[in-house]
Amino acid sequence: MGLERFSLESRVALVTGASRGIGEAIAVAMADAGASVVALARSEEDLEATVERIEADGGDAIACTADVTESAHVEAAFDRAEEAFGSVDVLVNNAGTNPYFGAAEDLDIDTWEHIMNVNATGAFRCAREFARRIDERDGNGSLVNVASVGGVVGLSHQVPYTASKHALVGMTRTLAIEWAPDIRVNALAPGYVKTAFTKGVRENESIHEDLLDEIPQDRFADPEEIAGAAVYLASDAASYATGEVHVVDGGYAAH
């Protein structure tokens, strides 16, 4: 099998949460693989930096500001993608939030609902719109849900986040069955990555060292190490993979 199986030439990829961290790295990697990229997030300023990175390397990309918790925003984003590049072939559900670290009994329901609305329901809004439009043109598509190692194991003091990511994994497996063969649906489960999400953990020497003791590779990942797996799942190289949870965690979940 040649490397052309990993190419995304002539594909259109919409990446949510593309303004920084893992989402930015995935958007850039998709473009490097040949896709035209729709970079979506709530912040236009940060998105422009992602688009500039892609264009500087000769790729095609547009910025699209939208909130995945609003169905009208999601529909408009797909409209914008189609106007710019044509129908979306690859959807990467990366938008996420994790504002709570603490005891479950102290968690307020508003925070729980916010996290679930972004991480699980927001992803479903995007997936549903993707499927509706794929169906209209009877095409093949690839949906990559960016879950977390917290979608396959428990993470202490992060009950709403892990619940939302377990929900995303369950959604992935069910949609893979329901939408085959037109759409392959897989989840990517990163471990601890050097992003703004983990800044507090990395700056707390005690917590950081404890986590490193649980990671066989003894380090946090760079975002680009996660992005390569996303390109694989989106490409024809993964043409027989669906309903899969691809864990990229340096061995954290292997214990």
Steps between C-alpha positions, in 0.01 A plus 500: 500500500648831392504819699231640269248314718574756772433793265201729548532663157166630366339454843335773706559477876309697762682511835327640808699653783769581246633820654763342725650183643399165357238653270747740344753221450235279337388779266860562390567127456184453292615782272850351481335176384326690219157587640328835469435594861215682670639604839216560743499647850335778699798738481565653158832655606653167601359327192676743271834379637406142408400602149819701457710197598323288239523760225868565574564135412300528177175350630139613463300598806230733624410612851144448618380635834224292654381360830433125490236539771280689249337295223460805277874569527580142401272512196651833393851358535423215261341748259818709512717195441296398197511851355878513536611149409201271437351223711680402819667157482667494842364633829725520803305566820771651718324790676499437872515649846609390846450780754454280809750314715365398838282269703188368328279595795605864465419522130208726409257379235548808280869411459411136429248604233743746339773237466259241363350753257837586348680166512219256421191681372704751299685214332170333420361820346795510262485126429127515425544787254790318334293183457202686360713656228699186423168320455380760251793433266532128577868540571759346730619690800721472802407630844772524764382576853781626720421337833767448765672231697234617746250338264641154567616527864392702801681822592466598865338837571390539138161332504317730252788493253544123511123448479485718190790319336356158582179625337699598192653153481156339530365730231794409276436127522126533448524739204762276340239225487213726399680697228701224334602474224461867402683648798782348699483620860801471728619658821844629583589479869802716585676476832670797661611752239693828525206738451324777690274229645790346690692817586390497864598135541837552334576802720418308820822308555351241737200414280716504188750255647221270623351492150834431337536199729180364340610563139743231377649741244572739788382818325199691374432491125548782255175588316655391169531145634122485532438663161668220306253249639210724394631513142527121497141454619374750241689344211453194280777333697232441766230399250403187700516668841170611648367500855862505616640691798859585412685571825811721479608540861862389540377183669299668779194275456710183471536466878 
